[in-house]
Amino acid sequence: MLHLIQDSEERDFYQCCDCGNNLTYLDETMSTNFRGRTGSATLFSSVVNVTLGPLEDTQLTTGLHTIRAVYCSNCLEKLGWYYETAAEFGQKYKEGHYILEDTLIERV
């Protein structure tokens, strides 16, 4: 994965609440209308400085999805998940994108 964030003074970004590892820019936000295991969550188009877990077929509120858990590459905190595939056509826009749980990240 790419490493972030060289020009952080010019763009707002998110970091891991646990260790401060840079994760993504604010302008990578696709939607804030998601729920995770800890409450509200955000869909991002790209995220860096994370590792992905194994593929899992998971039934979410919006249908069956194949996902991977997303972990901070520094502290290994589980931050959310990555959408590999969506079974339903109307959910395909999520494929290749990331959910990060709002309580586990902070805006800087």
C-alpha positions as CSV (number, residue, x, y, z in Angstrom):
1,M,0.0,0.0,0.0
2,L,1.0,3.6,-0.4
3,H,2.2,5.6,2.5
4,L,0.5,8.9,3.4
5,I,0.8,12.0,4.1
6,Q,3.4,14.3,3.1
7,D,1.4,17.5,2.5
8,S,-0.8,17.1,5.5
9,E,-0.7,20.8,6.4
10,E,-2.7,21.5,3.3
11,R,-5.3,18.7,3.5
12,D,-7.3,17.4,6.4
13,F,-6.8,13.7,7.0
14,Y,-7.7,10.9,9.4
15,Q,-5.4,8.9,11.6
16,C,-5.7,5.9,13.9
17,C,-7.0,7.0,17.4
18,D,-4.8,4.3,19.0
19,C,-1.4,5.2,17.6
20,G,-1.7,8.2,15.3
21,N,-0.9,6.3,12.1
22,N,-2.0,8.3,9.0
23,L,-4.8,6.5,7.1
24,T,-6.6,8.7,4.5
25,Y,-7.5,12.2,3.4
26,L,-10.9,13.8,4.2
27,D,-11.6,14.2,0.5
28,E,-11.5,10.4,0.1
29,T,-14.8,10.3,1.9
30,M,-17.6,8.7,-0.2
31,S,-20.4,8.5,2.5
32,T,-20.8,9.0,6.2
33,N,-24.1,7.0,6.3
34,F,-22.8,3.7,7.5
35,R,-22.9,1.7,10.7
36,G,-20.1,-0.5,12.1
37,R,-19.7,-2.7,15.2
38,T,-18.9,0.4,17.4
39,G,-21.5,2.8,15.9
40,S,-21.3,5.2,13.0
41,A,-18.8,4.5,10.2
42,T,-17.5,6.2,7.0
43,L,-17.0,4.8,3.5
44,F,-13.6,5.9,2.0
45,S,-12.5,5.4,-1.6
46,S,-8.9,4.7,-0.5
47,V,-6.9,4.1,2.7
48,V,-3.2,3.6,3.3
49,N,-1.0,2.2,6.1
50,V,-3.4,-0.7,6.8
51,T,-3.2,-4.5,6.5
52,L,-6.1,-6.6,5.3
53,G,-7.4,-9.8,6.9
54,P,-8.6,-13.0,5.0
55,L,-11.7,-13.0,2.8
56,E,-15.0,-13.5,4.7
57,D,-18.5,-13.9,3.3
58,T,-20.6,-11.8,5.7
59,Q,-24.3,-11.0,5.8
60,L,-24.6,-7.2,6.5
61,T,-27.7,-5.1,6.7
62,T,-27.4,-4.4,3.0
63,G,-27.0,-8.0,1.9
64,L,-24.2,-10.6,1.4
65,H,-20.7,-9.2,0.9
66,T,-17.2,-10.6,0.7
67,I,-15.1,-8.4,3.0
68,R,-11.7,-8.3,4.6
69,A,-11.0,-6.9,8.1
70,V,-8.9,-3.7,8.0
71,Y,-6.2,-3.3,10.6
72,C,-3.9,-0.4,11.3
73,S,-0.4,-1.4,10.0
74,N,1.3,0.1,13.0
75,C,-0.7,-1.0,16.1
76,L,-2.9,-3.7,14.5
77,E,-6.2,-2.2,15.8
78,K,-9.2,-3.4,13.8
79,L,-10.5,-0.3,12.2
80,G,-13.2,-1.6,9.9
81,W,-13.5,-3.6,6.7
82,Y,-12.8,-3.6,2.9
83,Y,-15.4,-4.6,0.4
84,E,-14.1,-7.2,-2.0
85,T,-17.5,-8.0,-3.6
86,A,-21.2,-7.4,-3.2
87,A,-23.8,-10.0,-4.2
88,E,-26.5,-7.4,-5.0
89,F,-26.2,-5.1,-8.0
90,G,-27.2,-2.1,-6.0
91,Q,-24.3,-2.6,-3.6
92,K,-21.6,-3.0,-6.2
93,Y,-20.5,0.7,-5.7
94,K,-18.9,-0.4,-2.4
95,E,-16.5,-2.9,-4.1
96,G,-12.8,-1.9,-3.7
97,H,-13.6,0.7,-0.9
98,Y,-13.1,0.8,2.8
99,I,-15.3,1.3,5.9
100,L,-13.5,2.9,8.9
101,E,-15.4,3.1,12.2
102,D,-15.7,6.7,13.4
103,T,-14.8,5.9,17.0
104,L,-11.5,4.4,15.9
105,I,-10.2,7.2,13.7
106,E,-9.7,10.9,14.3
107,R,-9.7,13.9,11.9
108,V,-6.5,16.0,12.0
